[in-house]
Amino acid sequence: MDKQETKKIFTKKLYIDNDLIGDFQAIGTQSAILSSMLDFMDVSEAVKQINIVSMHEEMYPKMPLAALVNCGDFSELKCVIIGGMPEIKKLKDWTGSAYSYDLINYQTVLHKKIVCDILGESAFHGSAKSNNQDLQDTGILMMHDVLSTTEKNFFLCRDFWQPIIFRILHNISKLDSSIPIVFTSSSSMISFKSAVLGSDNIFCLGLSGNDILPSTPKVFGLVQEIINRGEVPASRINFLGLTSKWQ
């Protein structure tokens, strides 16, 4: 390692630093969840490893733990969508939340699944909003199997994020067992199902990359019904209205 590279590493800001953790510990329900997570050795070690990677490579998204910020306070959480990986060719446009990119009218497999589940496959004709921020604004937490990654070592951070995501899901499950946990792939369900054993509503979308696996059960109509039980019309979630321009 040359002197210039050494200087760059020692002057570069940590990806997950004490200031960031302090900010999170000062806001809403996330405060208690993060504080309890940091007491576990596997989580503190994972944060350390993520920071080591970030010293050598550019980390995406630029904002650490963006998915937890984008969905608002956990006390108003209505659903969790967890699984998959960001698209490596669009990594610089990834917002840090699952299936969400800063691209105009960019469609993801999640958009297609929502439309196909509720209206049928023939109804999908590609009209979709530019990202999923409207979903998150209504209390949908959307996480990939990583909350950050790099271009050079795309899958490296997956193992580091696993204990952190596991603890997040476990705490949400304890917070409210009725919150639907929607795994987007069978591999994600295998990795994290034991974190949400106390949850009453667990689903799997059957997504594989940009494809929907055949014979996948229709999920979003049922999830929408669970979320909207007991809610007044103005507070009800409409997945189609939040993801499709033509609704």
MOGI-V704713 format. One record per residue. N is the residue number from 1. RES is the residue in one letter. D_LAST is the distance of its C-alpha to the last C-alpha in whole Angstrom. Layout:
N:RES:D_LAST, N:RES:D_LAST
//
This chain:
1:M:55, 2:D:57, 3:K:57, 4:Q:54, 5:E:52, 6:T:54, 7:K:53, 8:K:49, 9:I:49, 10:F:51, 11:T:49, 12:K:46, 13:K:44, 14:L:43, 15:Y:39, 16:I:39, 17:D:42, 18:N:43, 19:D:42, 20:L:38, 21:I:39, 22:G:41, 23:D:37, 24:F:35, 25:Q:38, 26:A:38, 27:I:34, 28:G:33, 29:T:33, 30:Q:33, 31:S:36, 32:A:38, 33:I:36, 34:L:37, 35:S:41, 36:S:41, 37:M:40, 38:L:42, 39:D:45, 40:F:45, 41:M:47, 42:D:44, 43:V:42, 44:S:44, 45:E:45, 46:A:42, 47:V:41, 48:K:45, 49:Q:44, 50:I:41, 51:N:43, 52:I:45, 53:V:43, 54:S:41, 55:M:45, 56:H:45, 57:E:42, 58:E:38, 59:M:36, 60:Y:32, 61:P:30, 62:K:32, 63:M:32, 64:P:33, 65:L:31, 66:A:28, 67:A:26, 68:L:28, 69:V:27, 70:N:23, 71:C:22, 72:G:25, 73:D:27, 74:F:28, 75:S:28, 76:E:25, 77:L:24, 78:K:21, 79:C:21, 80:V:23, 81:I:22, 82:I:25, 83:G:26, 84:G:27, 85:M:28, 86:P:26, 87:E:27, 88:I:30, 89:K:29, 90:K:27, 91:L:29, 92:K:29, 93:D:26, 94:W:25, 95:T:24, 96:G:26, 97:S:23, 98:A:22, 99:Y:20, 100:S:19, 101:Y:21, 102:D:21, 103:L:20, 104:I:17, 105:N:15, 106:Y:17, 107:Q:15, 108:T:17, 109:V:18, 110:L:16, 111:H:13, 112:K:14, 113:K:15, 114:I:12, 115:V:10, 116:C:14, 117:D:15, 118:I:12, 119:L:11, 120:G:14, 121:E:16, 122:S:15, 123:A:11, 124:F:12, 125:H:12, 126:G:12, 127:S:9, 128:A:10, 129:K:11, 130:S:15, 131:N:15, 132:N:15, 133:Q:16, 134:D:14, 135:L:14, 136:Q:18, 137:D:18, 138:T:17, 139:G:20, 140:I:19, 141:L:22, 142:M:22, 143:M:25, 144:H:26, 145:D:30, 146:V:31, 147:L:30, 148:S:32, 149:T:34, 150:T:36, 151:E:36, 152:K:39, 153:N:39, 154:F:36, 155:F:36, 156:L:39, 157:C:37, 158:R:36, 159:D:39, 160:F:39, 161:W:36, 162:Q:36, 163:P:38, 164:I:36, 165:I:33, 166:F:35, 167:R:36, 168:I:33, 169:L:31, 170:H:35, 171:N:34, 172:I:31, 173:S:32, 174:K:35, 175:L:33, 176:D:31, 177:S:31, 178:S:28, 179:I:25, 180:P:24, 181:I:25, 182:V:23, 183:F:25, 184:T:23, 185:S:27, 186:S:30, 187:S:32, 188:S:30, 189:M:31, 190:I:34, 191:S:35, 192:F:33, 193:K:33, 194:S:37, 195:A:35, 196:V:33, 197:L:35, 198:G:35, 199:S:31, 200:D:30, 201:N:27, 202:I:27, 203:F:25, 204:C:25, 205:L:22, 206:G:25, 207:L:24, 208:S:26, 209:G:26, 210:N:23, 211:D:23, 212:I:22, 213:L:25, 214:P:26, 215:S:26, 216:T:24, 217:P:23, 218:K:19, 219:V:19, 220:F:16, 221:G:15, 222:L:19, 223:V:18, 224:Q:16, 225:E:18, 226:I:21, 227:I:19, 228:N:18, 229:R:22, 230:G:23, 231:E:21, 232:V:20, 233:P:17, 234:A:16, 235:S:17, 236:R:15, 237:I:13, 238:N:10, 239:F:10, 240:L:6, 241:G:5, 242:L:8, 243:T:9, 244:S:6, 245:K:6, 246:W:4, 247:Q:0
//
